[in-house]
Amino acid sequence: MYNILKLNEISPVADKAFTANYAVTKDCKTPVGIMLRSFSMHDYALPESVLAVARAGAGTNNIPVDKYAAKGVVVFNTPGANANAVKELTLCGLLLASRQIAEGIEWTKTLKGKGAEVGKAVETGKNNFVGPEITGKKLGVVGLGAIGAQVANAAVDLGMTVYGYDPFLSIDAAWSINNGVVKETDLNNIYRECDYISLHVPLTDKTRNLIDSEAVAKMKPGAALLNFSRGELVNNKDILKALAADKLGRYVTDFPADELIGAKGVICIPHLGASTPEAEDNCAYMAAKQLVDYIENGNITNSVNFPSCSLPRTGKCRITVAHLNIKSMLVQMTDAISGAKINISNMLSKSQGEYSYAMFELDDDANDTVIGKLNAIKDILRIRVIR
Ligand SMILES: NC(=O)c1ccc[n+]([C@@H]2O[C@H](COP(=O)([O-])OP(=O)(O)OC[C@H]3O[C@@H](n4cnc5c(N)ncnc54)[C@H](O)[C@@H]3O)[C@@H](O)[C@H]2O)c1
């Protein structure tokens, strides 16, 4: 029986990933796996029994990932599980940026109490809220990862001309992008060409303030900026100046800040990007599946502190080793296994930053000799024997 501890309420959809061999509870003292959402683990006494921690969500700043890596504890997250939710809200943002919907809704509230006059007032007043269609317009998508790729594809389907910019595009993302998306290698061309620009990059030191007065100066007059990624990607002061000068037409953001609320041309949404029941379900299920695959097979998918590493189960026994990323570790480990007269039928070793992970598929069961020899190697963080 494998014990799983939940440190937060997790969508019951996660239970579909656990077979009868799992006991998933909120108060277990010796869990092999932990699932959580926002619980802060920074002051948490991690039980020695824990092999892995799975966060149902993308961010992991509530988890001491490096400290856990040093103990050989794998931390998983669920990138992309909320991509559809954010894509849908971005599409809503495109329409809000073009059609004066938010202003029209606000104005309609002022008609309350006008009785039979409402219909007539609407027909007269609606002329103040005319806005263009998005079909045929140009959209620039900056960042073509899980969310950006879906936004780009959906916009192509809506009849937009879509330019995508992502100098670090992953192969997986590249496969998922509609071939109607124009690949742009110069961000300046996106600024110059596009009627709408949508940001889908992570916040890093390089992307902070990506959109400032210099970037806005290169944009088409009246262009709309959409930010469903992170508030700090945009310099709010510069944006407000550009909106006041009618250089920028709109700023639709999922990240309200005091200076943005009520400002001309700004539409603030209260960080609703991933707030759908489906996104929560997807995150929970994905986190649980990854945890189960690690517990049962030692495979790592979507870890934030160890490299992705998966092998099919073909041998009698599997040994996995989490270790420091140091020269000649692999040769020491293979020597230890073959020195115990056990044949390695398949193996995989990957590194990510300071940490590495190796998987050995063995033709025979791992005996005490081999475990002893492996344990004697310095800089190994954790050894598991999976039968
Ligand atoms: N509004 C919300 O509630 C919400 C929810 C989830 C995610 N997000 C935000 O959306 C962002 C994107 O999420 P995702 O799941 O698509 O992430 P992702 O990692 O799948 O994609 C990010 C993409 O940005 C690219 N990139 C990195 N730096 C770049 C740069 N300087 N220029 C162009 N491209 C660059 C990467 O190559 C990658 O393809 C997240 O980082 C997060 O900040 C917001």
The ligand as an SDF file (V2000), in Angstrom:
LIG
                    3D

 44 48  0  0  0  0  0  0  0  0999 V2000
   -3.4760   34.4820  -16.0700 N   0  0  0  0  0  0  0  0  0  0  0  0
   -3.2810   33.3580  -15.4180 C   0  0  0  0  0  0  0  0  0  0  0  0
   -4.0260   32.9990  -14.5160 O   0  0  0  0  0  0  0  0  0  0  0  0
   -2.1400   32.4740  -15.7980 C   0  0  0  0  0  0  0  0  0  0  0  0
   -2.2660   31.0790  -15.6400 C   0  0  0  0  0  0  0  0  0  0  0  0
   -1.2150   30.2600  -16.0490 C   0  0  0  0  0  0  0  0  0  0  0  0
   -0.0560   30.8150  -16.5670 C   0  0  0  0  0  0  0  0  0  0  0  0
    0.0500   32.1680  -16.6810 N   0  0  0  0  0  0  0  0  0  0  0  0
    1.2550   32.7860  -17.2300 C   0  0  0  0  0  0  0  0  0  0  0  0
    1.4000   32.3970  -18.5710 O   0  0  0  0  0  0  0  0  0  0  0  0
    2.7740   32.1890  -18.8480 C   0  0  0  0  0  0  0  0  0  0  0  0
    2.9080   31.2190  -19.9930 C   0  0  0  0  0  0  0  0  0  0  0  0
    2.4000   29.9750  -19.5570 O   0  0  0  0  0  0  0  0  0  0  0  0
    2.6440   28.6490  -20.4240 P   0  0  0  0  0  0  0  0  0  0  0  0
    1.9710   27.5390  -19.6900 O   0  0  0  0  0  0  0  0  0  0  0  0
    2.3240   28.8780  -21.8540 O   0  0  0  0  0  0  0  0  0  0  0  0
    4.2350   28.5080  -20.2520 O   0  0  0  0  0  0  0  0  0  0  0  0
    5.2430   27.7360  -21.1960 P   0  0  0  0  0  0  0  0  0  0  0  0
    6.4780   27.5590  -20.4120 O   0  0  0  0  0  0  0  0  0  0  0  0
    4.5980   26.5410  -21.7970 O   0  0  0  0  0  0  0  0  0  0  0  0
    5.5200   28.7860  -22.3750 O   0  0  0  0  0  0  0  0  0  0  0  0
    6.2670   29.9420  -22.2310 C   0  0  0  0  0  0  0  0  0  0  0  0
    6.9270   30.1950  -23.5740 C   0  0  0  0  0  0  0  0  0  0  0  0
    7.5570   31.4690  -23.5260 O   0  0  0  0  0  0  0  0  0  0  0  0
    8.7550   31.3600  -24.2900 C   0  0  0  0  0  0  0  0  0  0  0  0
    9.6460   32.4510  -23.9460 N   0  0  0  0  0  0  0  0  0  0  0  0
   10.4490   32.5860  -22.8670 C   0  0  0  0  0  0  0  0  0  0  0  0
   11.0810   33.7790  -22.9080 N   0  0  0  0  0  0  0  0  0  0  0  0
   10.6810   34.3830  -24.0490 C   0  0  0  0  0  0  0  0  0  0  0  0
   10.9700   35.6300  -24.6490 C   0  0  0  0  0  0  0  0  0  0  0  0
   11.8220   36.4790  -24.0860 N   0  0  0  0  0  0  0  0  0  0  0  0
   10.3670   35.9400  -25.8180 N   0  0  0  0  0  0  0  0  0  0  0  0
    9.5060   35.0910  -26.4000 C   0  0  0  0  0  0  0  0  0  0  0  0
    9.1910   33.8890  -25.8870 N   0  0  0  0  0  0  0  0  0  0  0  0
    9.7640   33.5550  -24.7210 C   0  0  0  0  0  0  0  0  0  0  0  0
    9.2960   29.9750  -23.9440 C   0  0  0  0  0  0  0  0  0  0  0  0
   10.1920   29.5250  -24.9600 O   0  0  0  0  0  0  0  0  0  0  0  0
    8.0230   29.1600  -23.9100 C   0  0  0  0  0  0  0  0  0  0  0  0
    7.7360   28.5630  -25.1630 O   0  0  0  0  0  0  0  0  0  0  0  0
    3.3180   31.6630  -17.5180 C   0  0  0  0  0  0  0  0  0  0  0  0
    4.7040   31.9380  -17.4150 O   0  0  0  0  0  0  0  0  0  0  0  0
    2.5310   32.4040  -16.4900 C   0  0  0  0  0  0  0  0  0  0  0  0
    3.2240   33.5840  -16.1490 O   0  0  0  0  0  0  0  0  0  0  0  0
   -0.9710   33.0040  -16.3090 C   0  0  0  0  0  0  0  0  0  0  0  0
  1  2  1  0
  2  3  2  0
  2  4  1  0
  4  5  1  0
  4 44  2  0
  5  6  2  0
  6  7  1  0
  7  8  2  0
  8  9  1  0
  8 44  1  0
  9 10  1  0
  9 42  1  0
 10 11  1  0
 11 12  1  0
 11 40  1  0
 12 13  1  0
 13 14  1  0
 14 15  2  0
 14 16  1  0
 14 17  1  0
 17 18  1  0
 18 19  2  0
 18 20  1  0
 18 21  1  0
 21 22  1  0
 22 23  1  0
 23 24  1  0
 23 38  1  0
 24 25  1  0
 25 26  1  0
 25 36  1  0
 26 27  1  0
 26 35  1  0
 27 28  2  0
 28 29  1  0
 29 30  1  0
 29 35  2  0
 30 31  1  0
 30 32  2  0
 32 33  1  0
 33 34  2  0
 34 35  1  0
 36 37  1  0
 36 38  1  0
 38 39  1  0
 40 41  1  0
 40 42  1  0
 42 43  1  0
M  CHG  2   8   1  16  -1
M  END
$$$$
